Amino acid sequence: MTKTPLLKVNNLKKYFPIKKGLFGSTTGYVKAVDDISFYVHEGETLGIVGESGCGKSTTGRVLMRLIEPTDGIIEFDGKDLTSLSQEEMRKTRRHIQMVFQDPYASLNPRHAIGKILEEPLIVHGVTEAKERKKKVREFLEIVGLSEYHAKRYPHQFSGGQRQRIGIARALMTNPKLIIADEPVSALDVSIQAQVLNLMQDLQKEFNLTYIFIAHDLGVVRHISDRVAVMYLGKIVEVADSEQLYEKPLHPYTQGLLSAVPVPDPDFQKKQIIIEGDIPNPADPPTGCTFHKRCPFRMDSCMKVTPQLVEQSTGHSVACHLYVSEVDNDIKQLEGSL
Ligand code: SF4
């Protein structure tokens, strides 16, 4: 029997209007998230990777409805989150929590850590102060801190400790899903490994499901079961972690992986260098939006948008280099050129 995913996202879109002129009329849209679909099973980690501006962080916020989606379905634990009222959504958020990139910015500098950790419990109706304090002590220890840290303020901690506090805060309401948005990007490399190990231990202990957002494929490698690569608002490749790193199909994924240092000299020979910057999302290139930076582009790439098509079990790619259902369209188009 196939397991039902904890989170199933269908055709999710977030378009931000571009307003111009005295009357603020809409002249176009930035398609920050443009028709993406994916799923995450309970206890699994899905990595979402791409350069800054690819829509990965917007995706995380839209999933929690911190930003309202333009269209699409977000099915979490059997409920479509897009159909919930604000009040129902607020209650549901105890099951979906976020860990942010910059824990310092997300922790109130005027509040002691104990108070910061109690807040989510108060929001979600834990009225007994004694119970809240007990839970604060428990979770400080779970993330490798101590009871006495509850009286200290955010500025008295190192970056790594602050991220441990951010993780503890996310855990306070016993969530099922944690969306971690670049949780280790602001930390020193040596501290990154400690925080990643902690997240993996917590996942096992509490059967957590993670969406782990990062700009670097190296960071998500060991924590992710599957990885989705985003480019200009779309998923261009998704696969099991092992498959994606062993046999990346999309030229963009190959380029991202070339930037990750590996000890294997043979791999280095296959380097794909991605040139140029990510295009203006308000005016994306036609056809495959990666075509201006792609070393393998063909004429058809500029005219036909590649669809995400499964190439082998669980490994899908959106690129005309691979056999896909749009091949016939391309061939026809090339024939008419
Ligand atoms: Fe490159 Fe064409 Fe594939 Fe886009 S569709 S990634 S331009 S080969």
Boltz pocket constraint, residues with backbone or C-beta under 6 A from the ligand:
constraints:
  - pocket:
      binder: B
      contacts: [[A, 250], [A, 251], [A, 252], [A, 288], [A, 289], [A, 290], [A, 291], [A, 292], [A, 294], [A, 295], [A, 296], [A, 297], [A, 298], [A, 301], [A, 304], [A, 306], [A, 318], [A, 319], [A, 320], [A, 321]]
      max_distance: 6.0
